[in-house]
Amino acid sequence: MVATGAFAPGHLGELTRIIPFEMVDAVLESTRAVQARVRALPSRVVVYLLLAAVLFAELGYEQVWARMTAGLAGVPVADPVSSALSQARRRIGIAPLRALFDLIKGPAAGAARWRGLLVCAIDGTSMFTPDSPANVAAYGHAGGGNGPSGYPMLRLLAVVACGTRTVIDAVFGTPSVGEITYAPPLLGCLGNDMLLLADRNFAAADLIGAVAGTGADLLFRCRNNRKLPMTGRCGDNSWLTRIGTTTVRVIAATILVHQSGGPARTERYLLITTLTDHKRYPAPELVSLYHQRWEIETSYLELKSTILGGRVLRARTPDGIAQEIYALLVTYQALRIAITDATVTTGTTADRASFSIALNTARDQLILAAGIIAGTTIDLIGTIGHAVLDHLLPARRQRTCPRIVKRAISKHRAKGNIDRNSYKITINITINSG
């Protein structure tokens, strides 16, 4: 079951149920990007082409089009050349994709909560763009100890709901602007009953005050040598201090990690939080909870490695890059919603769902043009959800592995003599007094 006429190729397989025709038509109408007349490539079809291209990041747009139309046997469809697809993408511009992201972003049902608080994390990452003059002018080559980067880079900063890894909001731009500068526009997505996790880079006084001003709570890590004078004591060895205009609780912890088959190691954490009630929010639980910040790193892995396969983005202009980034975020969010719908329905934790299984099943459904419109008997889980549930990952285990360069600079010699094994671990947490 597909749309009729020239609109037939406009679909995303089963993911069309999450991004339906009505939603795409609404954003096109609101951004005044609807075609003046029905062409061989209507605007709705072009939006779905951009989203489908995310599922097939290794293919050119003509090959993506071939997969969108492969399951439309007996339906007359256009056969556009590459230049026609390029002109169509430029015609609709950035605004419809940005508006579509605004509609679909946010925490999915079942996002992780701790003591009634929605747990989310903020962090940034970098992505590479094609080495065109326009992209170089917009983003530049990032410098480093080994010289400038081979491709222009952009910075992406996002707030992600832990557990479901759905994107609550995101911004991106030139890497010459730091994460702290990009962060304030994202704070509008925060509110009461939310807890924001962040690493040491975000523990600036102005940003801490801005986060607290939204009504959300925070749990940030600080540098271990940061001076945080005591203004009050709590009953669990944590203490109160002032950072700017905000009163925060300081938790200094020593974490002893016992590795099976490897040496034990010790780490020190210095955490600050606006959760000042030590009885309601025990310090050892907050230290353990901080580990959830790594959920956003997994989200970036899924975006950059699982979907893009480590490739640079496609577009050779900044406007095209912006359009592509929003398409990437929208499609990623749709996949994550499909996963969450399946896991919540069956009471399974979302971290046991395989993102690769969901991605590959969504590709298959698009090629088959299957599941676009739900039948009279509605399956809330769908083909993607059933595939995920049929191949659940093992329950998460406590393991450790050193942070290393996974891909050596030289193919002939790995960088350093590093033990690359993962070890099962047990953890002991000690809260130190100030």
C-alpha positions as CSV (number, residue, x, y, z in Angstrom):
1,M,0.0,0.0,0.0
2,V,1.7,3.2,-1.2
3,A,0.7,6.7,-2.3
4,T,-0.7,7.1,-5.8
5,G,0.8,8.6,-8.9
6,A,4.0,10.6,-8.8
7,F,3.9,10.3,-5.0
8,A,4.3,6.5,-5.0
9,P,8.1,6.4,-4.5
10,G,7.9,8.7,-1.5
11,H,8.1,6.3,1.4
12,L,10.6,5.0,4.0
13,G,9.3,1.4,4.2
14,E,7.9,0.6,7.7
15,L,9.5,3.7,9.1
16,T,6.8,5.7,7.2
17,R,4.5,4.8,10.1
18,I,6.7,6.9,12.3
19,I,7.2,9.7,9.7
20,P,3.8,9.5,7.9
21,F,2.8,11.3,4.7
22,E,0.7,13.8,6.8
23,M,3.7,14.8,8.9
24,V,5.9,15.4,5.8
25,D,3.1,17.3,4.1
26,A,2.6,19.5,7.2
27,V,6.3,20.6,7.4
28,L,6.4,21.3,3.6
29,E,3.3,23.4,4.0
30,S,4.6,25.3,7.0
31,T,7.9,26.0,5.3
32,R,6.3,26.9,2.0
33,A,8.3,24.2,0.2
34,V,5.3,22.4,-1.5
35,Q,5.8,22.2,-5.3
36,A,3.9,24.8,-7.4
37,R,2.7,21.9,-9.6
38,V,3.0,18.2,-9.3
39,R,6.3,17.2,-10.9
40,A,8.0,13.9,-11.5
41,L,9.7,14.5,-8.2
42,P,7.1,16.1,-5.8
43,S,8.6,17.7,-2.6
44,R,7.2,14.9,-0.4
45,V,9.1,12.3,-2.4
46,V,12.3,14.4,-2.2
47,V,12.1,14.5,1.6
48,Y,11.7,10.7,1.7
49,L,14.7,10.4,-0.7
50,L,16.9,12.4,1.7
51,L,15.7,10.2,4.6
52,A,16.2,7.0,2.6
53,A,19.7,8.1,1.7
54,V,20.6,7.9,5.4
55,L,19.7,4.2,5.4
56,F,21.9,3.6,2.4
57,A,24.8,6.0,3.3
58,E,27.2,4.0,1.0
59,L,25.1,4.6,-2.1
60,G,24.6,7.5,-4.5
61,Y,21.2,9.1,-4.8
62,E,20.3,7.3,-8.0
63,Q,20.9,4.0,-6.3
64,V,18.9,5.1,-3.3
65,W,16.0,6.0,-5.7
66,A,16.3,2.5,-7.3
67,R,15.8,0.9,-3.9
68,M,12.8,3.2,-3.1
69,T,11.1,2.0,-6.3
70,A,12.3,-1.6,-6.3
71,G,9.1,-2.8,-4.5
72,L,6.7,-0.8,-6.7
73,A,6.2,-3.5,-9.4
74,G,3.4,-2.4,-11.8
75,V,3.4,1.2,-10.6
76,P,4.7,3.7,-13.1
77,V,7.4,5.8,-11.6
78,A,9.9,8.4,-12.8
79,D,13.4,7.5,-13.7
80,P,15.3,10.7,-12.8
81,V,19.0,11.3,-13.6
82,S,21.5,12.4,-11.0
83,S,21.2,16.1,-11.9
84,A,17.4,16.0,-11.5
85,L,17.7,14.6,-8.0
86,S,20.3,17.2,-7.1
87,Q,18.1,20.1,-8.3
88,A,15.1,18.6,-6.4
89,R,17.1,18.5,-3.2
90,R,18.2,22.1,-3.6
91,R,14.6,23.1,-4.4
92,I,13.2,22.1,-1.0
93,G,16.1,23.4,1.0
94,I,16.9,23.0,4.7
95,A,13.7,24.3,6.4
96,P,11.5,21.2,5.9
97,L,14.1,18.8,7.3
98,R,14.7,21.1,10.2
99,A,11.0,21.3,10.9
100,L,10.6,17.6,10.6
101,F,13.4,17.1,13.2
102,D,11.6,19.6,15.5
103,L,8.5,17.4,15.3
104,I,10.1,14.0,15.9
105,K,12.8,14.9,18.4
106,G,12.4,14.3,22.1
107,P,12.5,11.5,24.7
108,A,10.6,8.4,23.6
109,A,8.3,6.6,25.9
110,G,10.3,4.3,28.3
111,A,13.3,6.6,28.5
112,A,15.4,5.8,31.6
113,R,14.3,7.5,34.8
114,W,16.1,7.5,38.1
115,R,14.1,8.3,41.2
116,G,11.5,10.0,39.0
117,L,14.0,12.0,37.0
118,L,14.4,11.6,33.2
119,V,18.2,10.9,32.8
120,C,19.8,12.6,29.7
121,A,23.3,13.5,28.7
122,I,24.9,16.3,26.7
123,D,28.1,16.0,24.7
124,G,29.6,16.9,21.3
125,T,31.3,15.1,18.5
126,S,32.9,16.0,15.1
127,M,31.9,14.9,11.6
128,F,33.8,15.2,8.3
129,T,32.4,16.9,5.2
130,P,33.6,16.7,1.6
131,D,36.7,18.7,0.8
132,S,35.0,21.3,-1.4
133,P,35.9,25.0,-1.4
134,A,32.5,25.9,0.0
135,N,32.8,23.5,2.9
136,V,36.4,24.5,3.6
137,A,35.2,28.2,3.8
138,A,32.4,27.3,6.1
139,Y,34.0,24.8,8.4
140,G,37.7,24.8,7.8
141,H,40.3,22.2,8.5
142,A,40.7,21.5,12.2
143,G,44.3,21.8,13.4
144,G,46.2,19.4,15.6
145,G,49.6,18.1,16.5
146,N,49.9,16.2,13.3
147,G,48.7,19.1,11.1
148,P,45.3,20.0,9.8
149,S,42.6,17.4,9.2
150,G,42.2,15.9,5.8
151,Y,38.6,17.0,5.5
152,P,36.6,20.0,6.8
153,M,35.0,19.2,10.1
154,L,31.8,20.3,11.8
155,R,30.8,20.1,15.4
156,L,27.6,18.4,16.5
157,L,26.3,18.8,20.0
158,A,23.2,16.9,21.2
159,V,21.1,16.1,24.3
160,V,20.2,12.4,24.3
161,A,17.8,10.5,26.6
162,C,19.8,7.7,28.3
163,G,18.4,4.2,27.9
164,T,16.5,4.8,24.7
165,R,19.2,7.0,23.1
166,T,16.6,9.2,21.5
167,V,17.7,12.7,20.5
168,I,16.0,15.4,22.6
169,D,17.7,18.2,20.7
170,A,20.8,19.0,18.7
171,V,22.8,21.9,17.2
172,F,25.8,21.9,14.8
173,G,28.2,24.3,13.1
174,T,31.8,25.2,12.7
175,P,34.3,23.5,15.1
176,S,36.0,26.8,15.8
177,V,33.1,27.4,18.3
178,G,33.5,25.4,21.5
179,E,30.9,23.0,23.1
180,I,30.3,25.5,25.9
181,T,29.2,28.1,23.4
182,Y,27.0,25.7,21.5
183,A,25.3,24.4,24.7
184,P,23.0,27.3,25.7
185,P,20.7,27.1,22.7
186,L,20.1,23.4,23.6
187,L,19.0,24.2,27.2
188,G,15.5,25.0,26.0
189,C,14.8,21.3,25.8
190,L,15.4,20.9,29.5
191,G,12.8,21.3,32.3
192,N,11.5,20.0,35.6
193,D,12.0,16.3,36.4
194,M,15.1,16.0,34.2
195,L,18.7,15.2,35.2
196,L,21.5,16.3,32.8
197,L,24.8,14.4,32.8
198,A,27.9,15.9,31.4
199,D,31.7,15.5,31.4
200,R,34.3,17.9,32.8
201,N,34.2,20.2,29.8
202,F,30.8,21.5,30.7
203,A,31.4,22.3,34.4
204,A,31.6,26.1,33.8
205,A,29.9,28.4,36.3
206,D,27.7,30.2,33.7
207,L,26.5,26.9,32.1
208,I,25.8,25.4,35.5
209,G,23.7,28.4,36.4
210,A,21.9,28.3,33.0
211,V,21.0,24.6,33.4
212,A,19.8,25.1,37.0
213,G,17.7,28.0,35.7
214,T,15.7,25.7,33.4
215,G,14.4,23.7,36.4
216,A,16.4,20.7,35.5
217,D,18.9,19.1,37.8
218,L,22.5,18.3,36.8
219,L,25.2,15.8,37.5
220,F,28.6,17.0,36.1
221,R,32.1,15.8,36.5
222,C,34.8,18.3,37.5
223,R,38.6,18.1,37.2
224,N,40.0,16.4,40.2
225,N,42.2,19.4,41.1
226,R,39.4,21.9,41.1
227,K,39.0,23.9,44.3
228,L,35.5,23.7,45.7
229,P,35.4,25.3,49.1
230,M,32.9,23.8,51.6
231,T,29.9,25.9,52.6
232,G,28.0,23.1,54.3
233,R,28.3,19.4,55.2
234,C,26.1,16.5,54.2
235,G,25.8,13.3,56.2
236,D,27.5,11.0,53.6
237,N,30.9,12.8,53.3
238,S,29.6,14.9,50.4
239,W,29.5,18.7,51.0
240,L,27.9,21.9,49.6
241,T,29.6,24.7,47.8
242,R,28.8,27.6,45.5
243,I,29.7,27.8,41.9
244,G,28.7,31.2,40.6
245,T,25.2,31.8,41.8
246,T,24.3,28.1,42.2
247,T,24.5,25.9,45.3
248,V,25.7,22.5,44.4
249,R,26.7,19.3,46.3
250,V,30.2,17.9,45.8
251,I,30.8,14.2,45.8
252,A,34.5,13.1,45.8
253,A,34.7,9.4,45.2
254,T,37.4,6.8,44.9
255,I,36.4,3.9,42.6
256,L,38.3,0.6,42.9
257,V,37.9,-1.6,39.8
258,H,38.8,-5.2,40.2
259,Q,39.4,-7.0,36.9
260,S,39.1,-10.7,36.4
261,G,42.4,-11.8,34.8
262,G,43.9,-8.3,35.0
263,P,45.3,-5.8,37.5
264,A,43.0,-3.7,39.8
265,R,43.0,0.0,39.1
266,T,41.8,3.0,41.0
267,E,40.1,6.1,39.7
268,R,39.0,9.3,41.3
269,Y,35.8,11.2,40.4
270,L,34.8,14.7,41.5
271,L,31.1,15.2,40.8
272,I,28.9,18.2,41.3
273,T,25.1,18.0,41.4
274,T,22.1,20.2,42.2
275,L,20.5,17.2,44.0
276,T,21.5,18.4,47.5
277,D,19.4,16.1,49.6
278,H,21.9,13.3,50.5
279,K,19.2,11.1,52.0
280,R,16.9,11.1,48.9
281,Y,19.8,11.0,46.4
282,P,22.6,8.8,47.9
283,A,26.1,9.6,46.8
284,P,27.1,6.1,45.8
285,E,24.0,5.8,43.5
286,L,24.9,9.1,41.9
287,V,28.5,8.0,41.2
288,S,27.1,4.8,39.6
289,L,24.5,6.8,37.7
290,Y,27.1,9.1,36.2
291,H,28.3,6.1,34.0
292,Q,25.0,6.5,32.0
293,R,26.7,9.5,30.4
294,W,28.3,7.0,28.0
295,E,24.9,6.4,26.4
296,I,25.5,9.5,24.3
297,E,28.8,8.1,23.1
298,T,27.0,5.0,22.0
299,S,24.5,7.2,20.1
300,Y,27.4,8.9,18.3
301,L,28.9,5.5,17.5
302,E,25.6,4.5,15.9
303,L,25.3,7.7,13.9
304,K,28.9,7.8,12.7
305,S,30.0,4.2,12.5
306,T,26.8,2.0,12.1
307,I,24.9,4.3,9.8
308,L,27.7,6.3,8.0
309,G,30.3,3.5,8.2
310,G,33.0,6.1,9.1
311,R,32.4,7.9,5.8
312,V,32.3,11.7,5.2
313,L,29.0,13.3,4.6
314,R,27.8,13.7,1.0
315,A,27.0,17.3,0.3
316,R,29.5,19.7,-1.1
317,T,27.9,22.9,0.1
318,P,27.1,24.1,3.7
319,D,23.3,24.2,2.9
320,G,23.5,20.6,1.6
321,I,25.4,19.6,4.7
322,A,22.7,21.1,7.0
323,Q,20.0,19.4,5.0
324,E,21.9,16.1,5.3
325,I,22.5,16.4,9.1
326,Y,18.8,17.0,9.8
327,A,17.9,14.0,7.6
328,L,20.4,11.9,9.5
329,L,19.0,13.0,12.9
330,V,15.4,12.4,11.8
331,T,16.1,8.9,10.4
332,Y,18.1,8.0,13.5
333,Q,15.3,9.2,15.7
334,A,12.8,7.1,13.7
335,L,14.9,4.0,14.1
336,R,15.3,4.6,17.9
337,I,11.5,5.1,18.3
338,A,10.8,1.8,16.5
339,I,13.3,0.1,18.8
340,T,11.8,1.7,21.9
341,D,8.2,0.9,20.9
342,A,9.2,-2.8,20.6
343,T,11.1,-3.0,23.9
344,V,8.6,-1.0,25.9
345,T,5.7,-3.1,24.7
346,T,7.4,-6.3,25.8
347,G,9.1,-4.9,29.0
348,T,12.6,-5.3,27.6
349,T,15.3,-2.8,28.4
350,A,16.3,-0.8,25.3
351,D,20.0,-1.4,25.8
352,R,19.4,-5.1,24.8
353,A,18.2,-4.0,21.3
354,S,20.6,-4.2,18.4
355,F,20.7,-1.0,16.4
356,S,22.3,-2.8,13.5
357,I,19.4,-5.3,13.3
358,A,16.9,-2.4,13.3
359,L,18.9,-0.6,10.6
360,N,19.2,-3.6,8.3
361,T,15.6,-4.6,8.7
362,A,14.5,-1.0,7.9
363,R,16.6,-1.2,4.7
364,D,14.9,-4.4,3.7
365,Q,11.4,-3.0,4.4
366,L,12.2,0.0,2.2
367,I,13.4,-2.1,-0.7
368,L,10.2,-4.2,-0.4
369,A,8.0,-1.1,0.0
370,A,6.5,-3.0,2.9
371,G,4.7,-1.8,6.0
372,I,4.2,1.7,4.6
373,I,0.6,2.0,5.7
374,A,-0.7,-0.1,8.5
375,G,-3.4,-2.6,7.7
376,T,-6.7,-3.1,9.5
377,T,-5.0,-5.3,12.1
378,I,-2.3,-3.0,13.6
379,D,0.9,-4.6,14.8
380,L,2.3,-2.1,17.4
381,I,5.7,-3.8,17.2
382,G,6.1,-4.2,13.5
383,T,8.6,-6.1,11.4
384,I,11.5,-4.0,12.7
385,G,10.5,-4.5,16.3
386,H,10.0,-8.2,15.9
387,A,13.5,-8.5,14.3
388,V,15.0,-6.6,17.2
389,L,13.2,-8.8,19.8
390,D,14.2,-12.0,18.0
391,H,17.9,-11.0,18.2
392,L,18.2,-9.4,21.7
393,L,21.7,-8.7,23.0
394,P,22.8,-10.3,26.3
395,A,21.9,-8.3,29.4
396,R,24.5,-5.6,30.1
397,R,27.5,-6.8,32.0
398,Q,30.0,-4.9,34.0
399,R,33.2,-4.8,31.9
400,T,36.1,-2.6,31.2
401,C,38.4,-2.0,28.3
402,P,41.1,0.6,27.9
403,R,40.3,3.8,25.8
404,I,42.5,3.4,22.8
405,V,42.8,4.3,19.2
406,K,40.8,1.4,17.6
407,R,42.2,2.0,14.1
408,A,46.0,2.4,14.0
409,I,47.6,5.2,12.0
410,S,49.8,2.6,10.3
411,K,48.3,-0.7,9.1
412,H,51.7,-2.3,9.8
413,R,52.0,-1.5,13.5
414,A,49.3,-0.8,16.1
415,K,49.8,2.3,18.2
416,G,51.6,1.1,21.3
417,N,51.8,-2.2,23.2
418,I,48.2,-2.2,24.6
419,D,46.2,-4.9,26.1
420,R,43.0,-4.7,24.0
421,N,41.0,-7.3,25.9
422,S,37.8,-6.6,27.8
423,Y,37.6,-7.9,31.4
424,K,34.7,-8.6,33.7
425,I,34.9,-6.3,36.7
426,T,33.5,-5.6,40.2
427,I,33.4,-2.1,41.5
428,N,33.8,-0.6,45.0
429,I,32.9,3.0,45.6
430,T,34.2,5.0,48.5
431,I,32.9,8.5,49.2
432,N,35.7,10.8,50.5
433,S,35.2,13.6,52.9
434,G,36.0,17.2,51.8
